[in-house]
């Protein structure tokens, strides 16, 4: 029997992994990149990778792509810059794409810039509604700039783990009504206006709350811009995907994060 079509398998190109790969001698890096992303000589042929928009818990420091002086409001994004990604992440991702041109690149923010948030910090908080348009432009600029750097972005989520506010690394809470509004009224229309073909995925969190992506997909305005649901493995179980798929069978399912370890 044939069931759903799988794109393949992948791994994240975090700040940490990109920095470690970049520190290797060129010949060793070339060999391991070929083993990861190529298919010759028993290579894994990874076909999917996830990059962060700004810092994650796998970064040496906390930052966003619009860190204004003293976190002053910057709705026109005058301080926008993807320079942190140009150092390690984008060169290594370009290298991976050269080995496997079919590699899909997904990107996710762990936090919006501090000046957009209720905490005025990359740690905890929520997006301030008046900055929803600026946040949509922030994501669009990231997609555009990554593309100019030779890394086309196939998919994006508007927030990594939106039901969790970590204490000591970037994060924020974005509940289902907020996500529906941000996607339906801001990110989706902005991407459409700019002609960006990057797919928008919702959720990007665990199997334990399938009602949350379901609530976003039930919003007709948001649903028209959402191509699928992104899942993480840390809580809940795989069958949670089924009711969401059954209700919205045209929406794809992606597993976008699953790190090993004791939690």
C-alpha positions in Angstrom: 0.0 0.0 0.0 1.1 3.5 -0.6 0.2 6.3 1.8 1.6 9.8 2.0 4.5 11.0 -0.1 7.6 11.8 1.9 10.0 14.5 0.8 12.9 13.0 2.7 15.0 13.5 5.8 17.1 16.4 7.2 18.8 18.2 10.0 19.1 21.8 11.2 22.0 24.0 10.2 22.1 25.9 13.5 24.6 28.6 14.4 26.5 25.9 16.5 26.6 23.3 13.8 27.6 25.8 11.1 30.4 27.2 13.3 31.7 23.7 14.0 31.7 22.7 10.4 33.4 26.0 9.4 36.2 25.3 11.9 37.2 22.1 10.2 40.0 22.0 7.7 38.6 22.4 4.2 39.2 18.8 3.1 37.5 17.4 6.2 34.6 19.8 5.9 34.2 18.9 2.2 34.1 15.2 3.1 31.6 15.4 5.9 29.3 17.8 3.9 29.4 15.3 1.0 28.6 12.5 3.5 25.6 14.5 4.9 24.1 16.0 1.8 25.4 13.8 -1.1 24.3 10.4 -2.2 27.6 9.1 -3.6 29.6 6.5 -1.7 26.8 5.9 0.8 26.1 9.5 1.6 22.9 10.3 3.6 21.5 12.6 0.9 19.8 14.9 3.5 17.1 16.8 1.6 15.7 19.2 4.2 17.3 21.7 6.5 16.1 24.2 9.0 17.8 27.6 9.7 16.9 30.1 12.5 15.9 33.7 12.0 18.2 35.3 14.5 19.5 33.4 17.5 18.3 30.1 19.0 19.4 28.0 22.0 22.1 26.7 19.7 23.7 30.2 19.3 26.7 31.6 21.1 24.9 34.9 21.9 21.3 36.3 21.7 20.5 38.5 18.7 17.8 39.2 16.1 18.1 40.6 12.6 17.0 44.1 13.8 18.7 44.9 17.0 18.2 48.7 17.2 20.2 50.9 19.7 18.7 50.5 23.2 16.0 48.4 21.5 14.2 51.6 20.3 11.2 51.0 18.0 12.3 50.5 14.4 9.1 49.8 12.4 10.9 50.8 9.2 13.6 48.2 9.8 16.4 50.7 9.3 18.7 48.4 11.4 17.8 45.2 9.7 20.8 43.0 8.9 21.3 39.3 8.3 25.1 39.7 8.8 25.2 37.1 11.6 23.9 34.5 9.2 26.5 35.4 6.6 29.4 34.4 8.8 28.8 30.6 9.1 25.2 29.5 8.4 24.6 30.8 4.9 28.1 29.7 3.5 27.5 26.2 4.8 24.0 26.1 3.5 25.2 27.2 0.1 27.7 24.4 0.2 25.0 21.9 1.0 22.8 23.2 -1.8 25.7 22.8 -4.2 25.9 19.2 -3.2 22.2 18.6 -3.3 20.3 21.3 -5.3 17.0 19.6 -4.3 17.6 20.5 -0.6 14.6 22.3 0.9 15.4 25.2 3.3 13.0 26.1 6.1 13.5 29.1 8.4 11.9 29.9 11.8 12.4 32.7 14.4 12.9 31.9 18.0 12.0 35.5 18.9 11.0 38.7 17.1 13.3 41.7 17.7 13.1 42.9 21.3 11.5 46.2 20.4 8.5 44.4 18.9 7.7 42.6 22.2 5.9 43.1 25.5 9.1 42.3 27.4 11.4 44.6 25.4 13.6 41.5 25.4 14.4 38.5 23.2 13.5 36.4 26.3 9.8 35.6 26.9 6.9 38.0 26.0 4.5 38.4 23.1 4.4 40.4 20.0 2.9 43.9 20.4 0.0 44.0 17.9 1.0 47.4 16.6 4.2 45.7 15.3 2.5 42.9 13.4 3.0 44.7 10.1 6.7 45.3 10.9 7.1 41.7 11.9 5.6 40.6 8.5 8.1 42.8 6.7 10.9 41.5 9.0 10.1 37.9 7.8 9.8 39.0 4.2 13.1 40.8 4.3 14.8 37.7 5.7 13.4 35.5 2.9 14.5 38.1 0.3 18.0 38.6 1.8 18.6 34.8 2.2 17.6 34.4 -1.5 20.0 37.1 -2.6 22.7 35.2 -0.7 22.0 32.1 -2.7 19.8 30.3 -0.1 16.2 30.2 -1.4 13.7 29.7 1.4 11.1 27.0 0.6 9.1 27.2 3.9 8.8 29.4 7.0 7.0 29.3 10.3 6.3 32.6 12.1 7.4 31.3 15.5 9.3 28.3 16.9 7.4 26.6 19.7 4.8 29.3 20.1 3.3 27.7 23.3 6.5 28.0 25.3 8.5 30.9 26.8 12.0 29.6 27.8 13.7 31.3 30.7 17.2 31.6 29.3 17.1 31.8 25.5 15.1 33.6 22.9 11.4 32.7 22.7 7.9 34.1 22.8 4.3 33.0 23.1 2.0 33.4 20.1 -1.4 31.9 20.8 -3.7 30.5 18.0 -5.8 33.7 17.6 -2.7 35.8 17.4 -1.1 33.5 14.8 -4.3 33.5 12.7 -4.3 37.3 12.7 -0.5 37.6 12.0 -0.6 35.1 9.1 -4.0 36.0 7.7 -3.8 39.8 7.9 -0.1 40.5 7.7 2.5 37.8 6.8 0.3 36.1 4.1 -0.7 39.3 2.3 2.8 40.7 2.6 4.4 37.6 1.0 1.7 37.7 -1.7 2.2 41.4 -2.5 6.0 40.9 -2.8 5.6 37.8 -4.9 7.3 35.5 -2.4 6.6 31.8 -3.1 7.8 30.7 0.3 5.2 28.4 1.9 3.9 29.3 5.4 3.6 26.5 7.9 1.7 26.9 11.2 2.4 25.6 14.7 6.1 24.4 14.8 5.5 22.7 18.2 4.7 19.4 19.9 2.1 16.7 19.3 0.4 17.4 22.7 -1.8 20.3 21.5 -3.2 19.5 18.1 -6.2 21.7 18.9 -3.9 24.7 18.5 -2.9 24.3 14.8 -6.5 23.2 14.3 -7.8 26.5 15.6 -5.5 28.5 13.3 -6.6 26.4 10.2 -10.2 26.9 11.1 -9.7 30.6 10.5 -10.5 31.1 6.8 -8.4 34.2 6.3 -5.3 32.5 7.7 -5.9 29.1 6.1 -5.6 30.4 2.6 -2.0 31.3 3.2 -1.0 28.1 5.2 0.4 25.1 3.2 0.9 22.8 6.2 1.6 22.1 9.8 5.0 21.7 11.4 5.4 19.4 14.4 8.0 18.7 17.1 8.5 15.4 18.9 9.0 16.3 22.6 5.5 15.8 24.0 2.5 13.9 22.8 2.6 11.3 20.1 2.4 10.9 16.3 -1.3 10.1 16.1 -2.1 13.6 17.1 -1.3 14.6 13.5 -4.3 12.5 12.2 -7.2 14.6 13.3 -5.6 17.7 11.9 -4.8 15.9 8.6 -8.4 14.5 8.5 -9.9 17.9 9.0 -7.6 19.6 6.5 -6.2 16.9 4.2 -4.9 19.4 1.7 -2.4 20.7 4.3 1.0 19.0 4.5 2.6 17.6 7.7 6.2 18.2 8.4 8.3 17.1 11.4 10.6 20.1 11.8 12.4 19.5 15.1 13.3 16.4 17.1 16.5 16.6 19.1 17.8 13.6 21.1 18.5 13.8 24.8 17.0 13.6 28.3 14.6 16.5 29.0 
